Each structure stands twice: as structure tokens, then as C-alpha cells.
């Protein structure tokens, strides 16, 4: 058994050191930046406005505070990104940093024991540093995520805090977090690329193709997809453009993604634990044959991008089964807020 499995406190200290290095590395360009944008997004399965009772019976669409359905599978995610110009005269190249947390639970939150045919409890907390290039026709982003998997991601604490604040009590707290995926420091390299395929006259509709890939001891996957956008009025801005536009745009978008999954530590346990400890650090984990190797995700969104530099968005997601025993597709929603300066 290697050191990080026996002494997770040391691993957590290392994570804080790594995050400090990331912040120090981006500080110089931030000081010379004339333009920046700050982006916050929150994802949760209750944001799809689809209520389900405890027996799994659908009871229609309602506002989230009127729903009492439990969390399941991909429970929630919180993400922050700060983005900055790297030079005074070239606004197409940016650097940035991000923070994110993802929380996963089984569908049955009341069971104190390991649920063999349900998703393992898992949390992933990370900081990231990225560089990107944005033009009128394509987008490229290279990113490095450094974080921690398991109990030091504080997924259990965040979920319980959310339940206390949102529901006013802790009766909906998940009971099986002691069986979550084991602790492990994580390093993930991320790459995104998109290119314009079609743009209508007047720039009120466009179609782009997308590629994304991740590699590391937490995630290994690669996906291809498309995104089509339709503006209700005014021309569309370039895809993934981070800053304010000369006019306000309201648009719909539909995004598809087909992903090949090579490894997912939130199901299978940390990659280092699997290699050096035969997975014993995670009492409940799946083997590769229990994971669905091809996963499809659909995202429908409505967004407003203001010429004042403020953007708002709402998305709904539908994802195909990720593990063999999963009873149905996953659904969740996302709200986003971006401010440009």
C-alpha cells in the first residue's frame, strides 16, 4: 500500500500546495490584463424540474422547492472560472483558472449499507489552469486539473449543507457516505476543440462540431459532438466567446456528445489505488465490464448574452446509462452567470 492511501492528510496538503502553484503561475498575466470574465455555474438533478416520488413514479413538472425527490447518480456540480487576456493587443488568447466540485450518489439515499447494483458515492474537488484561443470560426482549450477524489473533496459536507439550507432540515441527507470512493490526489489533462461547420446569412444560426478528451488517474475519455445555435434576434457571437458583445443576443442551443469511456474513478476508484492497491481503498467500486463504454449526452439551453457584459443561461441535460445496472437515463439542469469586465 502506498503512502497516499495510508496518510490521506498528506495527500490533501499536497493538493493545497499544487493549487497555490497554479495561482502563482497565473498571477503575472492577470496583472497586465485589460479584459476579464468571471463565470459561475451550478448543476443539480433537481434543476430539471422533473419530480419523482420515493417509488420512482413520475409526478410531473414542478418548481424545485415543491419537489421532494431524492438525489440520484450525478447529484450536483459547482464550477467557477476566471478568464483573462494575455496581451494588450490580442484579445483572442486567454489564460484562466477554475475551481470545481462534482458530487455523485446512488438513487437510494436511505440505505446505510453498500448497494451492489447502484452507483457508488463519490466526490471530485479540483482546481485548474487553462489556456484557450477563440476566433470567429474555432475554439481550442488546454487545461490541467489538480484535485482530490474521495472524502477530502468534502462532497458529503456540501450535500448535507445544501439539504439543511434548502429543505430546512437534514432528513434528506444521504446515509451511505462512509462507503464512498476512496481518497486519492488526482491529475487530469483536458482538451477541447470546436470548429464552425455552417453559418446562415445574417449569422442567426450556426452549427459547430466539437471534440473533447480527458486523461489522468481520475478520468480517461474522448468524445465527439455537435452544437447548433439559433438566435431569436441579432446576430450570434463566436462560440465560447468569453467577453461582452456589441449587442444583446437571446438564443437556443442543442448540443450532442458521444463519449468513449476508458476510465472513470467515480465508478472504479482512483487509478493509483487500482494500480498499487488493487482497488482496496474503495470498498464499493465497479470493474470495467460493469461500465457502459459509450455514453451519449444531450443538452438543450436557453441563454441571454447582454452587451453590458452579463450573460445568463439555463440548460437541461439527458445522459444515457453510465453503468450496466443503471435503471434509467440521468437528467439534471444547470444555471450559469457570467460577468465580463
C-alpha positions in Angstrom: 0.0 0.0 0.0 1.4 3.4 -1.0 1.7 6.5 1.1 -1.3 8.4 -0.1 -3.6 5.5 0.9 -2.2 5.3 4.4 -1.9 9.1 5.0 -4.6 10.9 3.1 -3.9 14.1 5.2 -0.5 14.3 3.4 -2.2 13.9 0.1 -4.6 16.8 0.9 -1.7 19.0 1.9 -0.1 18.3 -1.4 -3.3 19.3 -3.2 -3.3 22.7 -1.4 0.4 23.2 -2.4 -0.4 22.4 -6.1 -3.4 24.8 -6.1 -1.1 27.5 -4.7 1.4 26.8 -7.5 -1.3 27.2 -10.1 -2.5 30.5 -8.6 1.1 31.9 -8.5 1.7 30.8 -12.1 -1.3 32.8 -13.4 -0.8 35.9 -11.3 1.6 37.8 -13.6 -0.7 37.7 -16.7 -3.6 38.8 -14.5 -1.8 41.9 -13.5 -1.5 43.0 -17.2 -4.9 42.1 -18.3 -7.3 44.8 -19.6 -10.2 42.4 -20.1 -11.6 39.6 -18.0 -14.6 37.5 -17.4 -15.9 35.6 -14.4 -18.1 32.5 -14.9 -20.2 30.6 -12.3 -22.4 27.6 -13.0 -24.3 25.2 -10.8 -25.7 21.9 -11.8 -28.2 19.8 -9.9 -30.6 17.0 -10.7 -33.5 19.0 -9.1 -33.0 21.7 -11.6 -34.6 19.6 -14.4 -38.0 20.4 -12.7 -39.0 16.7 -13.0 -40.4 15.4 -9.7 -40.3 11.8 -8.7 -41.7 10.2 -5.6 -39.9 7.7 -3.4 -41.2 4.7 -5.5 -39.7 6.3 -8.7 -43.1 7.3 -10.1 -43.1 10.5 -12.1 -45.3 13.2 -10.6 -44.8 15.8 -13.3 -43.0 19.1 -13.6 -42.9 21.4 -10.6 -40.7 24.2 -9.2 -37.7 22.8 -7.4 -38.8 23.9 -3.9 -42.0 22.0 -4.4 -40.2 18.7 -5.3 -39.2 16.3 -2.6 -37.4 13.8 -4.8 -34.1 12.5 -3.7 -30.7 13.0 -5.3 -29.5 10.3 -7.7 -26.3 9.5 -9.6 -24.9 12.9 -10.7 -26.2 14.9 -7.8 -24.7 18.3 -8.3 -21.7 20.3 -9.5 -20.4 23.7 -8.8 -17.9 25.4 -11.1 -16.1 28.8 -11.2 -13.8 30.1 -13.9 -11.8 33.3 -14.2 -10.6 34.2 -17.7 -8.1 37.0 -18.7 -6.4 38.4 -21.8 -2.7 37.5 -22.1 -1.6 40.6 -24.1 -2.8 44.2 -24.6 -3.4 43.9 -28.3 -4.5 40.3 -28.8 -7.9 39.5 -27.3 -8.1 36.0 -28.9 -5.7 34.4 -26.5 -6.7 33.9 -22.8 -5.4 32.3 -19.7 -7.6 31.4 -16.7 -8.1 29.3 -13.6 -11.1 27.4 -12.3 -12.4 25.6 -9.3 -15.0 22.8 -9.4 -16.7 20.2 -7.3 -18.8 17.2 -8.6 -20.9 15.0 -6.3 -22.3 11.5 -7.1 -24.7 9.4 -5.1 -26.8 6.2 -5.6 -30.5 6.6 -6.2 -31.3 5.1 -2.8 -30.0 7.5 -0.2 -31.7 5.9 2.8 -29.6 2.7 2.8 -26.7 2.7 5.2 -25.1 -0.3 3.5 -23.3 -0.8 0.2 -25.8 -1.0 -2.6 -24.3 -3.5 -5.1 -26.4 -2.6 -8.1 -26.3 1.2 -7.7 -23.8 4.0 -8.2 -21.0 4.4 -5.6 -20.8 7.6 -3.6 -18.1 9.8 -4.9 -16.8 13.4 -4.9 -14.2 15.2 -7.0 -12.8 18.6 -6.0 -10.3 20.3 -8.2 -8.5 23.5 -9.2 -7.4 24.1 -12.8 -5.3 26.2 -15.0 -6.1 26.7 -18.7 -5.1 28.4 -21.9 -7.5 29.0 -24.8 -7.8 30.5 -28.2 -11.1 31.9 -29.5 -11.7 33.0 -33.2 -14.7 33.6 -35.3 -14.6 30.0 -36.5 -12.9 27.8 -34.0 -12.1 27.4 -30.3 -9.2 25.5 -28.6 -8.6 25.0 -24.9 -5.9 23.1 -23.0 -6.4 22.6 -19.3 -4.8 20.9 -16.3 -6.9 19.9 -13.3 -5.4 19.1 -10.0 -7.6 17.9 -7.2 -8.7 15.2 -4.7 -11.1 12.3 -5.0 -13.0 10.9 -2.0 -13.7 12.2 1.5 -11.4 15.2 1.2 -13.4 16.5 -1.7 -16.0 17.5 1.0 -18.8 16.2 -1.2 -20.7 14.8 1.8 -20.4 18.0 3.8 -21.5 20.2 0.9 -24.5 18.0 0.1 -25.7 17.9 3.7 -25.2 21.7 4.0 -27.3 22.2 0.8 -30.1 20.0 2.2 -30.2 21.9 5.5 -30.4 25.2 3.8 -32.7 24.2 1.0 -35.1 21.9 2.8 -34.7 23.3 6.3 -33.7 20.0 7.9 -31.3 17.1 7.4 -34.0 14.4 6.8 -32.9 14.1 3.2 -29.2 13.5 4.0 -27.6 10.5 2.3 -26.8 7.7 4.7 -24.1 5.8 2.9 -21.2 8.2 2.5 -19.0 6.0 4.6 -18.8 3.7 1.6 -17.7 6.4 -0.8 -14.9 6.0 -3.3 -11.5 6.2 -1.5 -9.3 9.3 -1.2 -6.7 9.9 -3.8 -5.0 13.0 -5.3 -5.8 13.5 -9.0 -4.2 14.9 -12.1 -6.3 15.3 -15.3 -5.3 16.8 -18.6 -8.3 18.2 -20.6 -8.5 19.2 -24.2 -11.4 20.9 -26.1 -11.7 21.9 -29.7 -14.6 23.2 -31.9 -14.8 24.3 -35.4 -17.6 26.1 -37.4 -19.4 23.8 -40.0 -22.2 26.1 -41.1 -23.3 29.7 -40.6 -26.5 31.2 -42.0 -26.8 34.5 -43.8 -27.2 37.2 -41.1 -25.4 35.0 -38.6 -28.6 34.0 -36.7 -27.9 30.2 -36.9 -24.7 28.2 -36.8 -23.5 24.6 -36.5 -20.2 23.6 -34.9 -18.6 20.3 -34.3 -16.8 19.5 -31.0 -14.1 17.3 -29.7 -13.2 16.8 -26.1 -10.8 14.5 -24.3 -9.5 13.8 -20.8 -6.6 11.8 -19.5 -5.3 11.1 -16.0 -5.8 8.9 -12.9 -9.4 10.2 -12.5 -10.9 10.3 -16.0 -9.9 8.8 -19.3 -12.4 9.5 -22.1 -12.8 11.2 -25.5 -16.0 12.5 -27.2 -17.3 14.0 -30.5 -20.4 16.1 -30.8 -22.2 19.0 -32.4 -23.9 22.2 -31.2 -26.5 24.1 -33.2 -27.5 27.6 -32.1 -30.5 29.7 -33.2 -30.8 33.4 -32.3 -34.2 34.9 -31.6 -32.8 38.3 -32.6 -29.5 39.9 -33.5 -26.5 38.0 -34.9 -24.8 35.3 -32.9 -21.4 35.8 -31.4 -18.5 33.3 -31.9 -18.9 30.1 -30.0 -17.4 30.2 -26.5 -16.7 33.9 -26.8 -16.0 35.0 -23.2 -16.4 38.7 -23.3 -19.3 41.2 -23.9 -20.7 41.6 -27.4 -21.8 44.9 -29.2 -25.4 43.8 -29.0 -27.7 41.7 -26.8 -28.5 38.1 -28.1 -31.0 35.6 -26.9 -30.6 32.2 -28.4 -31.5 28.5 -28.1 -28.9 25.7 -28.5 -28.9 22.0 -28.8 -25.7 20.1 -28.1 -25.0 16.4 -28.6 -21.9 14.5 -27.3 -21.0 10.8 -27.8 -18.2 9.8 -25.5 -16.0 6.7 -25.3 -15.2 6.0 -21.7 -11.8 4.4 -20.9 -11.8 5.0 -17.1 -13.9 6.8 -14.5 -12.6 6.9 -11.0 -16.0 7.9 -9.6 -17.2 4.4 -10.5 -14.0 2.4 -10.4 -11.9 4.1 -7.7 -8.8 6.1 -8.2 -6.3 5.0 -10.8 -3.4 4.9 -8.5 -5.3 2.9 -5.9 -6.3 0.4 -8.7 -2.7 0.0 -9.8 -0.8 -0.1 -6.5 -3.5 -1.3 -4.1 -5.8 -3.4 -6.3 -8.7 -1.1 -5.5 -8.9 -1.9 -1.8 -9.1 1.8 -1.0 -12.7 1.9 -2.3 -15.0 -0.7 -0.6 -17.7 -0.1 -3.3 -16.4 0.2 -6.8 -17.2 -1.2 -10.3 -15.0 -3.2 -12.7 -14.6 -2.0 -16.2 -17.1 -4.6 -17.5 -19.7 -3.0 -15.3 -19.3 0.4 -17.0 -21.1 1.3 -20.2 -18.2 2.2 -22.7 -20.2 4.6 -24.9 -22.3 7.4 -23.3 -24.4 9.9 -25.1 -25.4 13.3 -23.6 -27.9 15.8 -24.9 -28.1 19.4 -23.7 -30.8 21.9 -24.5 -30.2 25.5 -23.5 -31.7 29.0 -23.5 -29.2 31.8 -22.9 -29.1 35.6 -22.9 -25.8 37.4 -23.6 -26.0 41.1 -22.9 -23.9 43.9 -24.4 -23.5 45.2 -20.8 -21.2 42.1 -20.2 -23.7 40.0 -18.2 -24.8 36.6 -19.5 -27.4 34.2 -18.1 -28.2 30.7 -19.1 -30.3 27.6 -18.3 -29.7 24.1 -19.6 -31.3 20.7 -19.2 -29.3 17.5 -19.7 -30.2 14.0 -20.6 -27.5 11.3 -20.4 -27.7 7.7 -21.4 -26.8 4.9 -18.9 -23.3 5.0 -17.5 -23.2 1.7 -15.7 -24.8 -1.6 -16.7 -27.2 -1.8 -13.7 -28.5 1.7 -14.1 -32.3 1.7 -14.2 -32.8 4.7 -16.5 -31.1 7.7 -18.1 -29.8 10.6 -16.0 -31.3 14.0 -16.0 -30.2 17.3 -14.5 -30.2 21.1 -15.0 -27.7 23.9 -15.0 -27.8 27.6 -14.3 -25.0 29.9 -15.4 -23.9 33.5 -14.7 -21.1 35.3 -16.5 -19.8 38.8 -16.0 -17.3 40.5 -18.4 -15.2 43.5 -17.5 
